[in-house]
Amino acid sequence: MTPSRRDPRSLDGGRLRPPALRVLSLGMGVKSTALLMLAADGVIPRFDTAIFAHTGREPKEVMRHLDRVEAIAVEAGIPIVRVSVPGIRPDADPRRLHVFVPTFELPADGEHGEA
Protein backbone atom coordinates (compact mmCIF):
# COMPACT_ATOMS: atom_id res chain seq x y z
CA MET A 1 0.00 0.00 0.00
CA THR A 2 1.37 3.39 -0.97
CA PRO A 3 0.72 6.21 1.52
CA SER A 4 -1.57 8.92 0.24
CA ARG A 5 -0.33 12.43 -0.29
CA ARG A 6 -1.76 13.45 3.13
CA ASP A 7 -0.28 10.47 4.96
CA PRO A 8 2.29 11.86 7.47
CA ARG A 9 4.39 8.71 7.13
CA SER A 10 7.08 8.77 4.51
CA LEU A 11 8.73 6.01 2.57
CA ASP A 12 12.46 5.43 2.87
CA GLY A 13 13.71 2.79 0.45
CA GLY A 14 10.30 1.11 0.42
CA ARG A 15 10.11 0.97 4.23
CA LEU A 16 8.30 3.29 6.62
CA ARG A 17 10.64 5.33 8.79
CA PRO A 18 10.19 5.00 12.55
CA PRO A 19 8.31 7.81 14.27
CA ALA A 20 10.40 10.79 15.38
CA LEU A 21 8.66 10.83 18.75
CA ARG A 22 6.62 8.16 20.54
CA VAL A 23 4.05 9.71 22.91
CA LEU A 24 1.37 7.86 24.86
CA SER A 25 -1.88 9.57 25.82
CA LEU A 26 -2.26 8.21 29.34
CA GLY A 27 -5.89 8.19 30.42
CA MET A 28 -5.21 5.86 33.38
CA GLY A 29 -7.65 3.26 32.10
CA VAL A 30 -6.83 -0.37 31.44
CA LYS A 31 -5.63 0.10 27.85
CA SER A 32 -3.23 3.02 28.28
CA THR A 33 -1.91 1.60 31.56
CA ALA A 34 -1.26 -1.75 29.87
CA LEU A 35 0.56 -0.08 26.97
CA LEU A 36 2.74 1.86 29.38
CA MET A 37 3.56 -1.26 31.41
CA LEU A 38 4.38 -3.24 28.25
CA ALA A 39 6.74 -0.47 27.16
CA ALA A 40 8.31 -0.26 30.62
CA ASP A 41 8.92 -4.04 30.53
CA GLY A 42 10.44 -3.80 27.03
CA VAL A 43 7.74 -5.92 25.40
CA ILE A 44 6.87 -3.09 22.98
CA PRO A 45 9.05 -0.11 21.97
CA ARG A 46 9.57 2.44 24.71
CA PHE A 47 7.62 5.70 24.65
CA ASP A 48 9.56 8.96 24.78
CA THR A 49 6.96 10.32 27.16
CA ALA A 50 3.41 9.78 28.37
CA ILE A 51 0.96 12.63 28.87
CA PHE A 52 -1.76 12.61 31.51
CA ALA A 53 -4.43 15.32 31.12
CA HIS A 54 -5.40 16.22 34.67
CA THR A 55 -8.92 17.67 34.75
CA GLY A 56 -8.99 18.11 38.52
CA ARG A 57 -12.03 15.85 38.74
CA GLU A 58 -10.26 12.49 38.97
CA PRO A 59 -11.07 10.35 42.01
CA LYS A 60 -8.34 9.87 44.62
CA GLU A 61 -7.97 6.24 43.50
CA VAL A 62 -7.04 7.34 39.98
CA MET A 63 -4.39 9.71 41.30
CA ARG A 64 -2.94 6.99 43.55
CA HIS A 65 -2.86 4.64 40.55
CA LEU A 66 -1.10 7.34 38.52
CA ASP A 67 1.53 7.73 41.25
CA ARG A 68 2.22 3.96 41.24
CA VAL A 69 2.36 3.76 37.45
CA GLU A 70 4.55 6.86 37.24
CA ALA A 71 7.16 5.33 39.57
CA ILE A 72 7.44 2.28 37.28
CA ALA A 73 7.50 4.40 34.10
CA VAL A 74 10.17 6.81 35.35
CA GLU A 75 12.37 3.91 36.43
CA ALA A 76 12.05 2.56 32.87
CA GLY A 77 13.04 5.95 31.42
CA ILE A 78 9.54 7.04 30.39
CA PRO A 79 8.66 10.39 31.96
CA ILE A 80 5.01 11.19 32.60
CA VAL A 81 3.94 14.77 31.99
CA ARG A 82 0.86 15.92 33.87
CA VAL A 83 -0.94 18.73 32.06
CA SER A 84 -3.93 20.69 33.25
CA VAL A 85 -5.86 23.82 32.45
CA PRO A 86 -7.34 25.62 35.43
CA GLY A 87 -10.94 26.66 35.15
CA ILE A 88 -12.40 23.91 32.97
CA ARG A 89 -15.30 23.52 35.40
CA PRO A 90 -16.95 26.90 34.66
CA ASP A 91 -17.29 25.88 31.00
CA ALA A 92 -19.47 22.95 31.97
CA ASP A 93 -23.23 23.25 31.76
CA PRO A 94 -24.45 21.54 34.97
CA ARG A 95 -27.85 20.87 33.36
CA ARG A 96 -26.27 18.86 30.54
CA LEU A 97 -23.22 17.47 32.36
CA HIS A 98 -20.77 18.16 29.55
CA VAL A 99 -18.16 20.67 28.47
CA PHE A 100 -18.27 22.47 25.13
CA VAL A 101 -15.05 21.56 23.33
CA PRO A 102 -14.20 22.83 19.86
CA THR A 103 -13.74 20.07 17.32
CA PHE A 104 -12.09 20.32 13.93
CA GLU A 105 -12.88 18.48 10.74
CA LEU A 106 -11.63 18.19 7.20
CA PRO A 107 -14.59 18.77 4.86
CA ALA A 108 -14.77 17.36 1.34
CA ASP A 109 -13.30 20.55 -0.13
CA GLY A 110 -10.08 19.94 1.85
CA GLU A 111 -10.24 23.19 3.82
CA HIS A 112 -9.82 22.98 7.59
CA GLY A 113 -12.79 24.13 9.63
CA GLU A 114 -14.23 24.13 13.11
CA ALA A 115 -17.32 21.99 13.62
C-alpha positions as CSV (number, residue, x, y, z in Angstrom):
1,M,0.0,0.0,0.0
2,T,1.4,3.4,-1.0
3,P,0.7,6.2,1.5
4,S,-1.6,8.9,0.2
5,R,-0.3,12.4,-0.3
6,R,-1.8,13.5,3.1
7,D,-0.3,10.5,5.0
8,P,2.3,11.9,7.5
9,R,4.4,8.7,7.1
10,S,7.1,8.8,4.5
11,L,8.7,6.0,2.6
12,D,12.5,5.4,2.9
13,G,13.7,2.8,0.5
14,G,10.3,1.1,0.4
15,R,10.1,1.0,4.2
16,L,8.3,3.3,6.6
17,R,10.6,5.3,8.8
18,P,10.2,5.0,12.6
19,P,8.3,7.8,14.3
20,A,10.4,10.8,15.4
21,L,8.7,10.8,18.8
22,R,6.6,8.2,20.5
23,V,4.1,9.7,22.9
24,L,1.4,7.9,24.9
25,S,-1.9,9.6,25.8
26,L,-2.3,8.2,29.3
27,G,-5.9,8.2,30.4
28,M,-5.2,5.9,33.4
29,G,-7.6,3.3,32.1
30,V,-6.8,-0.4,31.4
31,K,-5.6,0.1,27.9
32,S,-3.2,3.0,28.3
33,T,-1.9,1.6,31.6
34,A,-1.3,-1.8,29.9
35,L,0.6,-0.1,27.0
36,L,2.7,1.9,29.4
37,M,3.6,-1.3,31.4
38,L,4.4,-3.2,28.2
39,A,6.7,-0.5,27.2
40,A,8.3,-0.3,30.6
41,D,8.9,-4.0,30.5
42,G,10.4,-3.8,27.0
43,V,7.7,-5.9,25.4
44,I,6.9,-3.1,23.0
45,P,9.1,-0.1,22.0
46,R,9.6,2.4,24.7
47,F,7.6,5.7,24.6
48,D,9.6,9.0,24.8
49,T,7.0,10.3,27.2
50,A,3.4,9.8,28.4
51,I,1.0,12.6,28.9
52,F,-1.8,12.6,31.5
53,A,-4.4,15.3,31.1
54,H,-5.4,16.2,34.7
55,T,-8.9,17.7,34.8
56,G,-9.0,18.1,38.5
57,R,-12.0,15.8,38.7
58,E,-10.3,12.5,39.0
59,P,-11.1,10.3,42.0
60,K,-8.3,9.9,44.6
61,E,-8.0,6.2,43.5
62,V,-7.0,7.3,40.0
63,M,-4.4,9.7,41.3
64,R,-2.9,7.0,43.5
65,H,-2.9,4.6,40.6
66,L,-1.1,7.3,38.5
67,D,1.5,7.7,41.2
68,R,2.2,4.0,41.2
69,V,2.4,3.8,37.4
70,E,4.6,6.9,37.2
71,A,7.2,5.3,39.6
72,I,7.4,2.3,37.3
73,A,7.5,4.4,34.1
74,V,10.2,6.8,35.3
75,E,12.4,3.9,36.4
76,A,12.1,2.6,32.9
77,G,13.0,6.0,31.4
78,I,9.5,7.0,30.4
79,P,8.7,10.4,32.0
80,I,5.0,11.2,32.6
81,V,3.9,14.8,32.0
82,R,0.9,15.9,33.9
83,V,-0.9,18.7,32.1
84,S,-3.9,20.7,33.3
85,V,-5.9,23.8,32.5
86,P,-7.3,25.6,35.4
87,G,-10.9,26.7,35.2
88,I,-12.4,23.9,33.0
89,R,-15.3,23.5,35.4
90,P,-17.0,26.9,34.7
91,D,-17.3,25.9,31.0
92,A,-19.5,23.0,32.0
93,D,-23.2,23.3,31.8
94,P,-24.4,21.5,35.0
95,R,-27.9,20.9,33.4
96,R,-26.3,18.9,30.5
97,L,-23.2,17.5,32.4
98,H,-20.8,18.2,29.5
99,V,-18.2,20.7,28.5
100,F,-18.3,22.5,25.1
101,V,-15.1,21.6,23.3
102,P,-14.2,22.8,19.9
103,T,-13.7,20.1,17.3
104,F,-12.1,20.3,13.9
105,E,-12.9,18.5,10.7
106,L,-11.6,18.2,7.2
107,P,-14.6,18.8,4.9
108,A,-14.8,17.4,1.3
109,D,-13.3,20.5,-0.1
110,G,-10.1,19.9,1.8
111,E,-10.2,23.2,3.8
112,H,-9.8,23.0,7.6
113,G,-12.8,24.1,9.6
114,E,-14.2,24.1,13.1
115,A,-17.3,22.0,13.6
